[in-house]
Amino acid sequence: MPRLKDRQRQIPNGLKFALPEVGYQSAPFTSFDTIVNQVDNIVRANPGRAQAARWPTSRSEIAEWVDDFNARLCHANGWNDYITGTEDSPPKHGPPPGRPAALVAGARANAEFILSGQPPVAEEMATARAAVCVKCPLNQPGDFSNFFERATAEMLRQSIGAMHELKLQTPHDSKLGVCEACWCPMRLKVWFPLEYISKHLNPETKAALHPSCWVTTEEKEKQ
């Protein structure tokens, strides 16, 4: 699991953290300790939301949360001089050879969308996308711990919890798992604006998508 080498050192473009469900986004180049203090205050002021979304509540756990967010951002962008512990063991049922790039792309898309402050797509579009995923043979059901190491799985559960807090749900959520082509959790991805997906979709991953995938369909419609 990647960790920051030095929490007092700014990463490229500055340390970041966001809680979109309460409209919080740290200012550029805010210090690590200040971010932790700000998040700690938000958690204390929102005990019900914190419990529902399973946010960490102690200051030490919040510091780990902020560290993890920025370390993964560095890892996704290849800023390895700022992190340590990248020699993770593979996920329990990790991607086959040649697919790690898909995981990196998904992490980048997720981080960029969260930090952008841009609203998700309309409910009608997310539901239509989810309906396609449910029928797709590449939709792999199961708990996230079956696909990702523990910290990543927990981060994804927290993100989905935040989506539920914002009432961002589709009728198909219970049947959505992880896409075997892009290795993205579909309950999150169906809400992403296409621009954040297309930007990081490498040719190998794109070729692995099912012919009926809504990603390629929407890209064709925009051409």
Backbone as CSV, one residue per row, in Angstrom:
resi,resn,N_x,N_y,N_z,CA_x,CA_y,CA_z,C_x,C_y,C_z
1,MET,0.840,-1.192,0.000,0.000,0.000,0.000,0.877,1.245,0.000
2,PRO,0.701,2.154,-0.962,1.556,3.342,-1.008,1.251,4.294,0.133
3,ARG,2.304,4.931,0.651,2.175,5.945,1.688,3.057,7.129,1.306
4,LEU,2.728,8.303,1.794,3.556,9.470,1.552,4.892,9.317,2.281
5,LYS,5.983,9.651,1.604,7.291,9.615,2.260,7.405,10.709,3.319
6,ASP,6.863,11.872,3.007,6.969,13.015,3.906,5.666,13.799,3.838
7,ARG,4.896,13.762,4.905,3.593,14.427,4.915,3.714,15.951,4.894
8,GLN,4.888,16.455,5.194,5.092,17.911,5.195,5.578,18.420,3.836
9,ARG,5.758,17.516,2.902,6.230,17.886,1.566,5.055,17.911,0.598
10,GLN,4.935,18.992,-0.144,3.856,19.089,-1.123,4.138,18.179,-2.318
11,ILE,3.091,17.555,-2.833,3.209,16.740,-4.030,2.968,17.638,-5.245
12,PRO,3.235,17.184,-6.464,2.950,18.010,-7.637,1.495,18.496,-7.623
13,ASN,1.317,19.791,-7.863,0.001,20.443,-7.852,-0.575,20.582,-6.440
14,GLY,0.188,20.171,-5.425,-0.233,20.376,-4.052,-1.016,19.226,-3.450
15,LEU,-0.892,19.060,-2.127,-1.686,18.060,-1.412,-3.166,18.384,-1.563
16,LYS,-3.978,17.339,-1.621,-5.400,17.531,-1.881,-6.233,16.617,-0.999
17,PHE,-7.492,17.005,-0.824,-8.483,16.112,-0.226,-9.839,16.718,-0.512
18,ALA,-10.830,15.858,-0.673,-12.172,16.345,-0.981,-13.222,15.469,-0.312
19,LEU,-14.275,16.106,0.148,-15.472,15.429,0.640,-16.647,16.054,-0.114
20,PRO,-16.889,15.578,-1.344,-17.908,16.219,-2.192,-19.300,16.193,-1.595
21,GLU,-19.581,15.216,-0.725,-20.913,15.125,-0.145,-21.228,16.286,0.797
22,VAL,-20.208,17.020,1.269,-20.448,18.210,2.094,-19.856,19.450,1.435
23,GLY,-19.430,19.325,0.183,-18.910,20.464,-0.559,-17.523,20.909,-0.146
24,TYR,-16.763,20.014,0.486,-15.413,20.384,0.922,-14.369,19.974,-0.100
25,GLN,-13.478,20.904,-0.409,-12.295,20.619,-1.213,-11.174,21.501,-0.682
26,SER,-10.062,20.894,-0.342,-8.967,21.672,0.225,-8.429,22.669,-0.791
27,ALA,-7.973,23.802,-0.294,-7.374,24.812,-1.163,-6.024,24.312,-1.671
28,PRO,-5.590,24.782,-2.851,-4.310,24.334,-3.404,-3.144,24.566,-2.437
29,PHE,-2.310,23.550,-2.297,-1.090,23.602,-1.500,-1.353,23.861,0.001
30,THR,-2.515,23.426,0.469,-2.768,23.459,1.910,-1.865,22.434,2.587
31,SER,-1.376,22.730,3.766,-0.493,21.795,4.452,-1.255,20.551,4.882
32,PHE,-0.509,19.471,5.060,-1.117,18.201,5.465,-1.867,18.363,6.780
33,ASP,-1.237,18.994,7.779,-1.856,19.133,9.096,-3.122,19.988,9.034
34,THR,-3.113,21.010,8.185,-4.300,21.853,8.051,-5.454,21.078,7.437
35,ILE,-5.146,20.258,6.424,-6.191,19.434,5.812,-6.784,18.488,6.850
36,VAL,-5.924,17.854,7.613,-6.397,16.922,8.645,-7.291,17.659,9.640
37,ASN,-6.891,18.866,10.060,-7.699,19.645,11.004,-9.058,20.000,10.404
38,GLN,-9.057,20.389,9.133,-10.306,20.759,8.476,-11.246,19.560,8.367
39,VAL,-10.696,18.421,7.963,-11.518,17.222,7.833,-12.013,16.759,9.199
40,ASP,-11.157,16.858,10.199,-11.538,16.485,11.561,-12.725,17.331,12.031
41,ASN,-12.682,18.627,11.742,-13.788,19.513,12.122,-15.077,19.142,11.393
42,ILE,-14.953,18.788,10.113,-16.132,18.392,9.333,-16.741,17.118,9.894
43,VAL,-15.892,16.146,10.204,-16.375,14.877,10.754,-17.088,15.102,12.082
44,ARG,-16.505,15.924,12.941,-17.110,16.199,14.249,-18.444,16.942,14.110
45,ALA,-18.546,17.776,13.078,-19.773,18.555,12.881,-20.870,17.757,12.183
46,ASN,-20.524,16.591,11.654,-21.487,15.776,10.911,-21.450,14.326,11.385
47,PRO,-21.761,14.068,12.657,-21.643,12.702,13.187,-22.535,11.691,12.482
48,GLY,-23.749,12.116,12.121,-24.657,11.196,11.438,-24.152,10.803,10.071
49,ARG,-23.712,11.796,9.316,-23.177,11.529,7.982,-21.894,10.708,8.080
50,ALA,-21.062,11.028,9.065,-19.806,10.302,9.245,-20.072,8.830,9.523
51,GLN,-21.074,8.556,10.359,-21.398,7.171,10.674,-21.959,6.446,9.463
52,ALA,-22.851,7.115,8.723,-23.469,6.480,7.561,-22.448,6.181,6.480
53,ALA,-21.507,7.098,6.280,-20.497,6.928,5.233,-19.258,6.193,5.731
54,ARG,-19.246,5.845,7.021,-18.126,5.141,7.646,-16.820,5.924,7.521
55,TRP,-16.920,7.225,7.758,-15.720,8.044,7.790,-14.919,7.712,9.052
56,PRO,-13.617,7.804,9.005,-12.822,7.644,10.230,-13.131,8.801,11.169
57,THR,-13.069,8.558,12.454,-13.456,9.595,13.410,-12.318,10.083,14.308
58,SER,-11.268,9.300,14.472,-10.147,9.781,15.293,-9.185,10.571,14.411
59,ARG,-8.448,11.479,15.035,-7.534,12.320,14.245,-6.455,11.482,13.560
60,SER,-5.965,10.458,14.230,-4.922,9.621,13.630,-5.463,8.878,12.411
61,GLU,-6.709,8.407,12.498,-7.311,7.710,11.361,-7.579,8.669,10.206
62,ILE,-7.972,9.895,10.536,-8.199,10.903,9.492,-6.889,11.236,8.797
63,ALA,-5.803,11.314,9.573,-4.485,11.570,8.978,-4.120,10.445,8.008
64,GLU,-4.412,9.202,8.376,-4.155,8.070,7.486,-5.007,8.175,6.232
65,TRP,-6.237,8.642,6.392,-7.176,8.807,5.277,-6.636,9.818,4.271
66,VAL,-6.170,10.958,4.776,-5.609,12.002,3.913,-4.323,11.518,3.253
67,ASP,-3.488,10.828,4.019,-2.251,10.267,3.485,-2.566,9.288,2.352
68,ASP,-3.509,8.389,2.596,-3.865,7.378,1.607,-4.373,8.013,0.315
69,PHE,-5.213,9.043,0.455,-5.768,9.720,-0.720,-4.659,10.300,-1.591
70,ASN,-3.726,11.018,-0.963,-2.653,11.660,-1.722,-1.618,10.662,-2.235
71,ALA,-1.351,9.616,-1.445,-0.401,8.598,-1.903,-0.935,7.885,-3.136
72,ARG,-2.226,7.604,-3.143,-2.815,6.930,-4.308,-2.853,7.864,-5.516
73,LEU,-3.043,9.141,-5.267,-2.997,10.113,-6.350,-1.597,10.141,-6.959
74,CYS,-0.573,10.110,-6.109,0.808,10.065,-6.597,1.069,8.776,-7.377
75,HIS,0.606,7.666,-6.820,0.824,6.371,-7.464,0.172,6.331,-8.831
76,ALA,-1.056,6.851,-8.919,-1.786,6.832,-10.185,-1.106,7.678,-11.250
77,ASN,-0.413,8.752,-10.821,0.233,9.648,-11.771,1.720,9.365,-11.954
78,GLY,2.225,8.330,-11.274,3.631,7.972,-11.436,4.597,8.864,-10.685
79,TRP,4.101,9.577,-9.655,4.978,10.464,-8.870,5.609,9.651,-7.741
80,ASN,6.387,8.683,-8.088,6.884,7.708,-7.118,7.949,8.259,-6.172
81,ASP,8.522,9.410,-6.495,9.502,10.008,-5.590,8.857,10.500,-4.299
82,TYR,7.556,10.621,-4.294,6.852,11.170,-3.142,6.232,10.094,-2.248
83,ILE,6.334,8.845,-2.669,5.662,7.774,-1.932,6.585,6.586,-1.693
84,THR,6.161,5.748,-0.781,6.865,4.510,-0.488,5.831,3.401,-0.354
85,GLY,6.312,2.150,-0.354,5.395,1.032,-0.161,4.556,0.700,-1.365
86,THR,5.109,0.876,-2.561,4.340,0.579,-3.770,4.489,-0.867,-4.215
87,GLU,5.278,-1.642,-3.471,5.475,-3.044,-3.851,4.382,-3.896,-3.215
88,ASP,3.132,-3.544,-3.511,2.003,-4.275,-2.932,1.912,-5.676,-3.503
89,SER,1.433,-6.586,-2.673,1.084,-7.900,-3.204,-0.129,-7.739,-4.097
90,PRO,-0.317,-8.596,-5.097,-1.434,-8.445,-6.017,-2.762,-8.665,-5.321
91,PRO,-3.863,-8.102,-5.863,-5.174,-8.324,-5.296,-5.505,-9.809,-5.245
92,LYS,-6.484,-10.167,-4.406,-6.849,-11.568,-4.246,-7.161,-12.224,-5.581
93,HIS,-7.982,-11.556,-6.366,-8.298,-12.067,-7.695,-7.929,-10.962,-8.684
94,GLY,-6.687,-10.583,-8.665,-6.233,-9.406,-9.385,-6.339,-9.548,-10.880
95,PRO,-6.097,-8.455,-11.577,-6.229,-8.446,-13.018,-5.189,-9.332,-13.683
96,PRO,-5.522,-9.922,-14.806,-4.564,-10.730,-15.521,-3.428,-9.881,-16.058
97,PRO,-2.315,-10.488,-16.467,-1.187,-9.721,-16.984,-1.620,-8.742,-18.069
98,GLY,-1.068,-7.534,-18.029,-1.405,-6.535,-19.024,-2.518,-5.608,-18.595
99,ARG,-3.194,-5.883,-17.464,-4.314,-5.058,-17.048,-4.009,-4.031,-15.960
100,PRO,-2.825,-4.006,-15.343,-2.590,-3.002,-14.300,-2.829,-1.578,-14.776
101,ALA,-2.567,-1.308,-16.062,-2.784,0.043,-16.585,-4.238,0.452,-16.462
102,ALA,-5.154,-0.512,-16.557,-6.571,-0.198,-16.425,-6.886,0.269,-15.018
103,LEU,-6.261,-0.352,-14.022,-6.468,0.055,-12.640,-5.961,1.474,-12.406
104,VAL,-4.801,1.790,-12.970,-4.241,3.131,-12.834,-5.159,4.153,-13.484
105,ALA,-5.666,3.835,-14.679,-6.553,4.754,-15.391,-7.817,5.007,-14.587
106,GLY,-8.366,3.946,-14.007,-9.566,4.104,-13.203,-9.327,4.968,-11.990
107,ALA,-8.172,4.801,-11.351,-7.830,5.610,-10.178,-7.696,7.084,-10.556
108,ARG,-7.095,7.335,-11.698,-6.943,8.719,-12.147,-8.294,9.353,-12.436
109,ALA,-9.161,8.625,-13.139,-10.483,9.154,-13.466,-11.268,9.449,-12.199
110,ASN,-11.199,8.523,-11.236,-11.926,8.699,-9.983,-11.427,9.924,-9.219
111,ALA,-10.102,10.055,-9.109,-9.529,11.185,-8.371,-9.850,12.515,-9.048
112,GLU,-9.724,12.569,-10.362,-9.970,13.818,-11.075,-11.430,14.251,-10.954
113,PHE,-12.345,13.277,-11.070,-13.758,13.625,-10.972,-14.101,14.134,-9.581
114,ILE,-13.623,13.464,-8.536,-13.919,13.880,-7.167,-13.378,15.278,-6.893
115,LEU,-12.152,15.537,-7.349,-11.517,16.822,-7.062,-12.039,17.957,-7.933
116,SER,-12.695,17.630,-9.044,-13.161,18.657,-9.971,-14.324,19.456,-9.414
117,GLY,-15.128,18.826,-8.558,-16.325,19.487,-8.061,-17.444,19.499,-9.079
118,GLN,-17.229,18.870,-10.228,-18.248,18.819,-11.269,-19.367,17.869,-10.855
119,PRO,-20.622,18.203,-11.175,-21.733,17.314,-10.803,-21.705,16.026,-11.613
120,PRO,-22.282,14.961,-11.070,-22.365,13.698,-11.815,-23.359,13.826,-12.954
121,VAL,-23.410,12.811,-13.799,-24.360,12.815,-14.904,-25.777,12.697,-14.356
122,ALA,-26.755,12.963,-15.196,-28.155,12.886,-14.795,-28.527,11.455,-14.406
123,GLU,-29.508,11.334,-13.516,-29.941,10.018,-13.044,-30.386,9.132,-14.193
124,GLU,-31.062,9.716,-15.179,-31.538,8.926,-16.320,-30.371,8.285,-17.078
125,MET,-29.287,9.049,-17.250,-28.124,8.514,-17.959,-27.433,7.437,-17.136
126,ALA,-27.265,7.694,-15.827,-26.620,6.701,-14.980,-27.414,5.398,-14.960
127,THR,-28.733,5.497,-14.912,-29.582,4.308,-14.895,-29.479,3.555,-16.212
128,ALA,-29.448,4.284,-17.319,-29.318,3.642,-18.629,-27.973,2.940,-18.754
129,ARG,-26.933,3.567,-18.260,-25.601,2.944,-18.280,-25.603,1.674,-17.432
130,ALA,-26.180,1.776,-16.238,-26.210,0.628,-15.336,-26.968,-0.543,-15.947
131,ALA,-28.026,-0.242,-16.690,-28.808,-1.296,-17.338,-27.967,-2.061,-18.348
132,VAL,-27.056,-1.351,-19.017,-26.148,-2.006,-19.972,-25.159,-2.892,-19.217
133,CYS,-24.613,-2.373,-18.122,-23.621,-3.129,-17.348,-24.208,-4.415,-16.762
134,VAL,-25.452,-4.340,-16.313,-26.086,-5.512,-15.699,-26.146,-6.683,-16.683
135,LYS,-26.368,-6.397,-17.940,-26.487,-7.436,-18.955,-25.137,-7.866,-19.529
136,CYS,-24.088,-7.117,-19.193,-22.780,-7.375,-19.787,-22.110,-8.594,-19.144
137,PRO,-21.554,-9.497,-19.957,-20.872,-10.669,-19.400,-19.578,-10.333,-18.665
138,LEU,-19.082,-9.099,-18.833,-17.857,-8.689,-18.152,-18.131,-8.110,-16.764
139,ASN,-19.404,-7.988,-16.402,-19.776,-7.516,-15.067,-19.532,-8.622,-14.064
140,GLN,-18.527,-8.415,-13.195,-18.145,-9.437,-12.226,-18.734,-9.113,-10.866
141,PRO,-19.738,-9.875,-10.407,-20.350,-9.596,-9.106,-19.429,-10.004,-7.965
142,GLY,-19.736,-9.498,-6.794,-18.954,-9.882,-5.619,-18.497,-8.685,-4.830
143,ASP,-18.087,-8.925,-3.593,-17.585,-7.880,-2.730,-16.266,-7.347,-3.266
144,PHE,-15.978,-6.034,-3.031,-14.752,-5.444,-3.536,-13.500,-6.129,-3.005
145,SER,-13.603,-6.736,-1.830,-12.438,-7.416,-1.270,-12.025,-8.616,-2.113
146,ASN,-12.895,-9.048,-3.030,-12.543,-10.138,-3.932,-11.627,-9.674,-5.063
147,PHE,-11.572,-8.347,-5.260,-10.834,-7.817,-6.398,-9.681,-6.901,-6.004
148,PHE,-9.795,-6.220,-4.860,-8.817,-5.220,-4.484,-8.270,-5.506,-3.094
149,GLU,-7.068,-4.998,-2.809,-6.537,-5.130,-1.466,-7.369,-4.265,-0.519
150,ARG,-7.241,-4.502,0.785,-8.188,-4.005,1.772,-8.390,-2.496,1.743
151,ALA,-7.294,-1.729,1.697,-7.421,-0.271,1.769,-8.197,0.266,0.576
152,THR,-7.912,-0.270,-0.611,-8.616,0.178,-1.804,-10.086,-0.198,-1.728
153,ALA,-10.362,-1.424,-1.292,-11.747,-1.871,-1.176,-12.525,-0.976,-0.220
154,GLU,-11.904,-0.608,0.892,-12.584,0.246,1.865,-12.810,1.635,1.296
155,MET,-11.843,2.159,0.542,-11.996,3.467,-0.071,-13.175,3.462,-1.046
156,LEU,-13.316,2.371,-1.809,-14.418,2.276,-2.758,-15.758,2.191,-2.032
157,ARG,-15.795,1.453,-0.941,-17.038,1.370,-0.167,-17.427,2.744,0.378
158,GLN,-16.434,3.515,0.834,-16.712,4.850,1.346,-17.221,5.763,0.238
159,SER,-16.645,5.640,-0.950,-17.084,6.461,-2.076,-18.528,6.136,-2.439
160,ILE,-18.862,4.852,-2.439,-20.222,4.458,-2.756,-21.176,4.904,-1.655
161,GLY,-20.707,4.865,-0.396,-21.518,5.376,0.701,-21.828,6.847,0.525
162,ALA,-20.839,7.598,0.042,-21.051,9.022,-0.217,-22.063,9.215,-1.329
163,MET,-22.010,8.364,-2.363,-22.983,8.428,-3.449,-24.397,8.223,-2.912
164,HIS,-24.557,7.273,-2.018,-25.871,7.003,-1.435,-26.352,8.188,-0.605
165,GLU,-25.431,8.838,0.101,-25.802,10.014,0.874,-26.366,11.098,-0.030
166,LEU,-25.837,11.194,-1.234,-26.305,12.179,-2.206,-27.487,11.656,-3.012
167,LYS,-27.970,10.465,-2.632,-29.094,9.805,-3.320,-28.751,9.496,-4.778
168,LEU,-27.484,9.209,-5.024,-27.045,8.821,-6.364,-27.075,7.299,-6.440
169,GLN,-28.231,6.774,-6.785,-28.427,5.338,-6.856,-29.238,4.998,-8.095
170,THR,-29.030,3.800,-8.602,-29.834,3.312,-9.714,-30.553,2.037,-9.275
171,PRO,-31.610,1.642,-9.985,-32.319,0.415,-9.619,-31.474,-0.844,-9.788
172,HIS,-30.313,-0.703,-10.441,-29.488,-1.872,-10.762,-28.280,-2.034,-9.833
173,ASP,-28.146,-1.168,-8.841,-26.927,-1.150,-8.026,-26.578,-2.505,-7.409
174,SER,-27.587,-3.230,-6.958,-27.318,-4.504,-6.279,-26.698,-5.547,-7.201
175,LYS,-26.825,-5.329,-8.509,-26.307,-6.295,-9.478,-25.030,-5.810,-10.161
176,LEU,-24.573,-4.631,-9.788,-23.369,-4.083,-10.405,-22.140,-4.475,-9.601
177,GLY,-21.121,-4.959,-10.282,-19.877,-5.333,-9.631,-18.710,-4.583,-10.224
178,VAL,-17.672,-5.311,-10.583,-16.457,-4.744,-11.169,-16.351,-5.193,-12.623
179,CYS,-16.046,-4.258,-13.506,-15.909,-4.584,-14.925,-14.600,-5.345,-15.155
180,GLU,-14.690,-6.484,-15.803,-13.515,-7.314,-16.042,-12.578,-6.685,-17.065
181,ALA,-13.077,-5.730,-17.852,-12.235,-5.076,-18.858,-11.471,-3.891,-18.285
182,CYS,-12.182,-2.987,-17.608,-11.527,-1.769,-17.107,-11.225,-1.822,-15.617
183,TRP,-11.738,-2.832,-14.915,-11.523,-3.017,-13.485,-11.980,-1.809,-12.679
184,CYS,-13.133,-1.262,-13.092,-13.737,-0.150,-12.360,-14.992,-0.641,-11.638
185,PRO,-15.269,-0.132,-10.438,-16.525,-0.445,-9.751,-17.657,0.304,-10.454
186,MET,-18.573,-0.419,-11.046,-19.553,0.205,-11.925,-20.576,1.068,-11.187
187,ARG,-20.819,0.802,-9.906,-21.746,1.649,-9.154,-21.232,3.084,-9.054
188,LEU,-19.913,3.251,-9.152,-19.337,4.589,-9.180,-19.241,5.116,-10.608
189,LYS,-18.736,4.281,-11.493,-18.395,4.748,-12.836,-19.602,5.229,-13.632
190,VAL,-20.777,4.641,-13.405,-21.944,5.052,-14.194,-22.321,6.509,-13.952
191,TRP,-21.807,7.109,-12.874,-22.120,8.507,-12.575,-21.055,9.473,-13.095
192,PHE,-19.945,8.958,-13.627,-18.857,9.823,-14.079,-19.200,10.482,-15.416
193,PRO,-18.936,11.781,-15.570,-19.004,12.384,-16.901,-18.033,11.671,-17.844
194,LEU,-18.420,11.501,-19.081,-17.624,10.721,-20.033,-16.208,11.258,-20.182
195,GLU,-16.031,12.564,-20.070,-14.708,13.155,-20.299,-13.650,12.595,-19.350
196,TYR,-14.059,12.277,-18.110,-13.096,11.755,-17.145,-12.752,10.292,-17.420
197,ILE,-13.632,9.612,-18.120,-13.386,8.214,-18.472,-12.521,8.141,-19.731
198,SER,-12.928,8.870,-20.752,-12.227,8.820,-22.040,-10.788,9.300,-21.933
199,LYS,-10.559,10.283,-21.084,-9.225,10.868,-20.951,-8.178,9.836,-20.561
200,HIS,-8.585,8.844,-19.763,-7.626,7.867,-19.248,-7.856,6.462,-19.798
201,LEU,-8.652,6.349,-20.854,-8.943,5.036,-21.426,-7.862,4.671,-22.439
202,ASN,-6.934,3.789,-22.037,-5.855,3.426,-22.950,-6.355,2.428,-24.001
203,PRO,-5.652,2.316,-25.123,-6.109,1.458,-26.221,-6.331,-0.001,-25.812
204,GLU,-5.468,-0.535,-24.942,-5.606,-1.932,-24.534,-6.914,-2.164,-23.778
205,THR,-7.195,-1.246,-22.843,-8.432,-1.374,-22.074,-9.647,-1.165,-22.961
206,LYS,-9.562,-0.188,-23.837,-10.680,0.089,-24.736,-10.989,-1.115,-25.613
207,ALA,-9.957,-1.793,-26.065,-10.151,-2.967,-26.910,-10.783,-4.119,-26.139
208,ALA,-10.586,-4.126,-24.804,-11.120,-5.213,-23.983,-12.577,-5.009,-23.610
209,LEU,-13.109,-3.791,-23.819,-14.502,-3.522,-23.479,-15.438,-4.355,-24.356
210,HIS,-16.590,-4.690,-23.808,-17.583,-5.444,-24.569,-18.115,-4.558,-25.697
211,PRO,-18.432,-5.118,-26.856,-18.919,-4.310,-27.988,-20.136,-3.443,-27.658
212,SER,-20.942,-3.870,-26.687,-22.138,-3.106,-26.336,-21.902,-2.111,-25.206
213,CYS,-20.653,-1.941,-24.774,-20.342,-1.069,-23.638,-20.831,0.365,-23.896
214,TRP,-21.417,0.961,-22.882,-21.929,2.322,-23.029,-20.821,3.349,-23.208
215,VAL,-19.617,3.023,-22.767,-18.502,3.959,-22.926,-18.211,4.185,-24.409
216,THR,-18.052,3.092,-25.142,-17.756,3.234,-26.573,-18.953,3.781,-27.335
217,THR,-20.160,3.420,-26.913,-21.366,3.936,-27.574,-21.449,5.451,-27.432
218,GLU,-21.213,5.948,-26.218,-21.279,7.392,-25.995,-20.156,8.126,-26.720
219,GLU,-18.968,7.508,-26.773,-17.866,8.145,-27.505,-18.221,8.295,-28.980
220,LYS,-18.838,7.259,-29.564,-19.227,7.318,-30.973,-20.276,8.387,-31.208
221,GLU,-21.202,8.531,-30.261,-22.259,9.536,-30.407,-21.691,10.945,-30.340
222,LYS,-20.572,11.139,-29.682,-19.979,12.466,-29.557,-19.112,12.832,-30.763
223,GLN,-18.806,11.855,-31.583,-17.936,12.118,-32.738,-18.701,12.871,-33.838
